[in-house]
Amino acid sequence: MMRFKKLIKKIVPDSIYVFKHKYNFIKNRSQFFKLNSKETFKKIYKEKIWTPEKYQSKYKFYSGLGSHKKEFVEIYIKKTIKFLKKFKKKPKIVELGCGDFKVSENLVKYSGSFTACDIYDELIFYNKKKYKNLKVIFKVLDFTKNNIPNGDICILRCVLQHLSNEMIFKFLKKIKGKFKYLIVTEHCPENDDFKPNLNIYTGPDIRLNYNSAVELSESPFFLNYKEKKILCKISSKLINGFLKTQIYRLK
């Protein structure tokens, strides 16, 4: 029976995982109401809330399908590398909410320096060991409270969508004057009439589940920037929406 259950877990498509976890996120979101940010993301990683059942024995830490599915990752890596190669001098990159670092490990050699930050200490300690051969500085950091290192580029991939508007405001205040560019990747609905920046509680859930998405240039954030462009936009039936990566050239 146990072998049969393990086999079922391996062959269940990712679309079933997404549907199941979307339901669980909405149903169980009250579990996160009273937790602070550190407790929230510790709970997510410890309980493997973002990890499909068939991958739970393989990965100690797993930052979700958006960091592992080829359809989401390959185009992003290719486009980001192309952008990084335009710099005459390799840029100093700071990633906030680096998670398992599965995606950004591919970007390190195109940087002058790379600092990867996350709020969960055990995850950062694990990354230090796993990626010890890469020239990366891993830091335990709450980017809504702690001082953020300066750099040329700040990267956030599928991070802000998990935070409340209050937390996003704190983040924007912390990065002011620290970077030339901001690269942000977020899940977005496919329809054009969605309401941006619907407020949610900080946790594993995302705004896509409520026909919303984080758009920093829209109300109530109104990010001050010189230029904005879409780096890549990856549509997927798996999430009933798309992953959009935008580059902001900051003032």
Secondary structure, DSSP 8 states (H G I E B T S, - for coil): -HHHHHHHHHHS-HHHHHHHHHHHHHHTGGGGTT--HHHHHHHHHHTTTTS-GGGTTT-SS---GGGT-HHHHHHHHHHHHHHHTT-SS--EEEEES-TT-TTGGGTGGGSSEEEEEES-HHHHHHHHHHTTTS--EEEE--TTTS-----SEEEEES-GGGS-HHHHHHHHHHHTTT-SEEEEEEEEESSTT--TT----SSS--GGGGT----TTSTTT---EEEEEEEEEEEETTTTEEEEEEEEEE-
